[in-house]
């Protein structure tokens, strides 16, 4: 049904400040301050440091809006790194990790990032970014508020002229996951010459609520793709139908349908297993060019049916229209985190009924609808927590979720999605692994590398 695949490249785009965004300030003084408004709570400011031999005191870099302040600081005399947070009541708290709040190498850059409600201090040490401090400010500052975001200013302060340059802009990513093709409504990939459009979850420094959605141009033309084959072109943020503010919801599918865009998105942007253990799917429509630039989209609920089984959340939507019928693949969880694939169908996205659900699976997601040899099939990813015999594999199913085959391909760590495209050179899969970055303080969530697979040369040679 599908040929065996093998890994041909692993790519890791990593940018605290997204390329092509933001403002630069070259400085030889002890402070800078400039406007740095953001459409969503995903921002970063980086200070390039110079070092002198005499004692210098702390250097701070960060954002402010109204009376609030978010600052990362570094003390060259002690090596300590931490965060200062000033809330709307003008109360300042200082935060330093006892285990991780001291540099191992003298940094050449100091950065502060805002990802959702999380404020993080990074140091660039020994040619890599290391997270040295992180604070969740959700009880101190409403970072989702659009007025607060539009008033943001960035800058730095130091007792000596330690900073060469300050750069502030959109937060980029520590890794990519949840990679999907951008498609037409019938499932045909959207292309730009030899390149294909992708969406991804841009990982932040922590769990799902530090990530957001991004758009990428991927050119698979070369046998061994390099980082220059993957270009970040845009970011998507969302307003919810039931609450104010802007959120970094992700794990989405971007679909072009008769001159408009449909965006089906999972509401991971404020997920918290202890206080907000809920995920659903929303739908946005737009006639803007969502492939380029930053966009904030209004959404409505996309009700995905869960009749006949327990469900505490649904995510990973994938939409295809066949003739006059919409099919939607998605994952549903009976609890966090035990989840299985589902398919719903209907004459419109507002009139879907459940077609199939495989509740015997317990770690299957990345549900993807793909036309193979003219027939619409369902691909999915069976994770390593699946039952014995169903672990670490890519099943191929029909629309009733009966298994009809299996994709033979390496299974990277975590839960890689089976995103396949048929190029002039044959089948290619663009997926991800669970590789982390940023040091031990980050924990789970910064995955992963972009893993590119192609038809196996060994199979082709036979």
N, C-alpha and C positions, 0 to 999 in steps of 0.2 A: 504493500500500500504506500509506504514511504521508505526511501532508502536509508541505510544506516548513516549516522552523522559522526563527525569527529571534531574536536576543538582545534581551531586554527588561530585564535587570538583571544587574549584577555586584556581589556582596556579599563583604565581607572581615571576618568575625568574627575579632578578634585579642585574645587575653587571655592574659597570662602566668599569672595566677591565675584558674582557672575560676570564673565567677560562682556564688555560692551555696555555695562551699566555703571552708573554712579559718577562721582566727582573726585578729581585729584587736587590736592593742595601741597605744593612744595613749600617747606618752611625751614627757616634757620633760627626761629624764635622759640619761646617757651610755651606758646599756646596758639591754637587755631579754633575757629568756630564758623561753620557754614551750613546753609540749608541743605537738608538731605531727606526730603519727604518720601514716604513710601506708600504704595497702595495697599499693602498687606504687611503683617508682622513677620517679615522675612528680610532681614537686613544684616549688613556686616560693615565694620570699619576696621581698617588695618593701618597700623603705624609702622613705618620702616625706621629702625633704630640705628643710631650711631653710638659708639662706645668711647668713653674717655677713661683715663687712669685714676682721676681723683674721685672722691665721693660725690654723688650726684643727687640722691633722693629719688623718690618715686616718679614714674611716668604713668599717666592715665590716658586712656582713649575710650571714647564711647559716644552715646547718643543722649539727647535731652529733648523733652517736649513739655511746655508749660513748666510746672514746678518739679517734674520728675526727672531723674537722672539715672542712667545705666552706664557704669564705668568699669572697665577692666584695668587693673594696675599691676605694675611690676617694679620691684625694688632691686636695682642692680647691685646694691651693697650686700644684700642678704640672699638674693635669689628667690625671694618670696613672690607669689602671684596670687591675686584675689579679685574680688568684685565688691564694688560699692553700689548700693541701690538706694535711691532717694524716692520715696513715694509721694503721692499728692498732698499728704499732710506735712511734707518737708521733713520726714523722719528718715535718717540715713542709717542703714545697717551695712556692716562689713562682713564679708564671707570669704573664708579661706579653707580649702581642703587640707586637713592635717596630714593625709597620706600623699596627696598629689599636688599640693600647692607650693611646690618649689621646683625650679628648673633643674634639669640634669645637665643641660648644655646652655651656654650663654646665648640667648635668642637674638636673632637679627630682625624679628618682627613681633609685634604684640597686636592681638586682635580681640574685638568683642563682636559676638554674633547674637542676634535676636531671631529665634525660630519658634513661632507661636507664642507661648508664654515663658519660654526658657531663654535665659540670658547666660552666655558662656564666655569664658576667657581662654584664649588660645595663645600659645607661644610657638614660634617657628624655631625649632631646635634641631641642629644637625640635619638640616635640609628637609624636615618634615613638621607638619602641624601636630601639636600635642595639646589636648584639652587639660587645662589646669584648674578649672573651676566652673561650676554650673549651678544656677539658682532658678527655681520655678517661681515666677513673680505673679501668678494668677490671683493671689489674694492681696496683692499690693498695688498692681497697675492693670488697667484694662487695655492690654496691648492689641485687642481686636478692634478697638474703637477707631473709626476712620478719621475723625477729627484729630485725635491724638497722633495718629500716623502721619497725617498731612502736615503736622507742625514739627516734625522731627528735625533736629539739627545734630550735626556730627562735629567732632573735634578732638583735641588733645590738650593736655596740660602737663608740664614738667618743670621741676625747679631749675634744671639746666637744659641746654639746647640739645636734647637727646634724640629728637625726632627729625628725620630728613623729609619725610613725605607722609601724608595721610590720604587714604583712598577709602571712600564709602560708597556703598551701592546695595544692590539686591544680593541677598544670600544665595550662593550657588548650590553646592552639594558636596558631601563627603563621599558619597557613593550613589549608585543607581540600582533600583529594583523595579518590579512590577512593570516590565517593559512590554508595550503593546504597539502593534502597527496602527497608524491612523488609516482609516478605511473609508471607502464609499459605503452607502447603505447596503449594497449587495455583497459586501465583504471584500471587494477589490481594493488592494493597497493603494493609497494615495502616493503619487510619485512626483519627483522633480528631476526629470531627465533620468539618469542612472541611479539616483538616490531615492530613498524611501523615507517617509516621515514616521517618527516614533513618538510616543509619550512615555514618560517614566515617572517614578516617584524619586524625587531628589532627597536623599537621606540627610537629616540633620544630626546633631550630636546627641542622640538618644533614641527613645522609643518613637512610636508612630506619630505622636503629637508634635514632633520636631521636624517633620518632613512636609513637603509640598509637591505639587505636580509641575512637570516641565515638559517642553517640546524639543525634539532633536531631529536633525537631518542626518541620516546614515547612508553612506555610499559604500556598498559592499563590492564594488567593481574589482578591487584588487584581491589577489589570492590571500594575502595576509593583511587584513585591515589594521591600520595604525590609529593613534588618537586623532589624527587629522581627518579621519573618515567619519568622525562623530562630532557634530557641531550643535551646540546649544543655541536654540533660536528663540525660545519664549518660555513664559511661565503663566500658569493659570491658577487663579484664586477664586474663592466662592463666598457669596452671601447665602445664608440659610433661610428657608421660608419661615422658621419658627423662632428666630432670635436675631438681634442686631449684630453687626460686626462682620469682619472678613476672616475667612478660615483657609487653612492650607489643606483642604481635603484632597485625596489622591487615590491611587489604584483605580484608574479611570479608563474609559474608552472614548476617543474622539472620532466622530463620524460625520462625513459630509453627505448631506441629503438635499438635493435639488436647490442649491444656492444658499443653504443655511448649514450651520454646524450644530450638531447635537453632542452634548457632553454628559455622559453618565458617570457619576463619581461616587466613591465610597467615603462616608463621613468619618474618616480616621483623624481629622485635623484636631480634635480635642478629646480623643479616646483616652480614658483612664480606667484601668480595670477596677480600681477601688471606688471611684466616685462617679464615673460616667461610662459604665461597661455596656455600650450600645453603639452599633454601627448600622447604618441604613444606606440607601442609594438615592441620590438626587439627580435631577435632569436639568440642564441648562440649554438654551437655544440662543444662537447669535449669528448675525450676518457679517461680523467683523472678521478680519484675517487673524484667526487664532493660532496660526503657525508661527507668527512673529510677534515679538514684544510681550509686554505684560498686560494681562486682562483680569478684571474682576467681574464675575458673572453671577447674575441672579439665578436662583435655582427653585425648582419645585420638587415635591416628592415623586419618585418613581416607585410606585408600589409593586414590589416583587412578591408573588404569592408563596406562602409557606403552609398551605392547607395540609392537615393530616399529620404534621410532625412538629415537635418542639423547635422553636427558633428564637434565639436571643439576638440575632443580627445577620445581615446579609451584606455581601461585598463582592468586589471583582466583576462588575457587570461587563458583558460583551454582547453587542447588538448586531444582528444581521437581518435584513429584510429579504425574503424569498417570495417572489411574485407579490401577493398582497398580504403576506403574513410576516409579522415581526417575530423573530426568535431571540430570546435573551438567555445567555448562560450566566450563572453566578454561583457563589458559594453561600451556604447557610450554616450557621453554627447552632448546635444544640446546647452548647455552653462554651465559654472561652477557656481553652481553645480546642474544641472538637468540631470539625467542620467537614462538609460533604458537598458534592456538586448538584446543581439543579438546572433545569431548563424550563422556561415558560414561553408560551406562544400566544399570539392574538392578532386581531386585525389592526390594532394600534398599540402604542406603548402604554396607553391608559386603560387598555382592556385586555390585559394578559391573564391567562389561566395557567396553572401548573401543568406541565406535560410530564415531567419525570423528576425524581429525586432519588439519589442512591444513598440512603441513610446508613447503609452498612459500612461505607467508607468513613474514616474519622480524621483524616489529615489530607484532604484533597481540595485544592483550590486552583487558581489560574485558569479557570474554565474559558476555553477559546473555541469559537466556531470557525471552521475552516473548510473550504470547498476542496475536496480531493477527488480528482478524476470526475468532476462534475457533480459529486454528491456532497451535501453538507454534513460534516462530521463534527464531533466534539472532542477536543483535546484537553487534557488536564494534567495536573502534576500531583502524583501520590507521594507525600512526604515520608520522611524516615520514621514518623510515629504511626504510620499506617499498619494495618494487620499484616502478619507474616504472609509473604507471597505477593503483597501489593506495595512494597516499600521501594522508594527511590526509583521511580519509573514514570514514563509518560504514556498513559493509556490512550487509545483511540476508541471512541464510543460513537454510537448512532444517537439520533435526537431523543431516543427513549432511554439513553444511558446504558444500553447493553454494550458490553465491550466487544469490539470487532477486530482489534489489533493492538499493537504496541509499537511506539516509536523507539527504535534502537539508537540510543544516544547516551553519552556520558551524563551522569546526574550530578551536577555541582551541589555543594552544600546548601542548606536552607531549603526553600521551596521554589525552585526556578520555574518560571512560566514557559510554556511551549509556544513561543512566538515565532512562527515559520513564514517565510516568504519564498516564492519560487522565482528565481532570477534566471538570467540568460545562462549562468554557469550551473544551474541546478538549485536544489533546495538549500536554504540557509536558515539557521535558527539564531535569533538574537535573544539571549537570556541573561541571567545574573547568578551570582553565588552569594555565600554568606560571609565573605571576607570583610573584616572590620578594619577600621583605621582610627587614628586619633588618640591612642593610648588607652590604658586600663580604666580610666575614669568614665569613658564613654559608655561602656556596657553594650547591651544589645541595641541594634538599630542602624548602624552606619553602613550596612551592607548595600551594594557589593560591587565587585568587578562586573563589567559587561563582558559576557562570554559569548563569542561568536563561533558557531559550528557550521561546517559544510558537509556535503556528501563525502563519505569516506573514500579516499583515494584507493584504499585496498579493495573496497567493494567494487569501485569503478574499474580497476585494473583486471578484475575477473570477468 
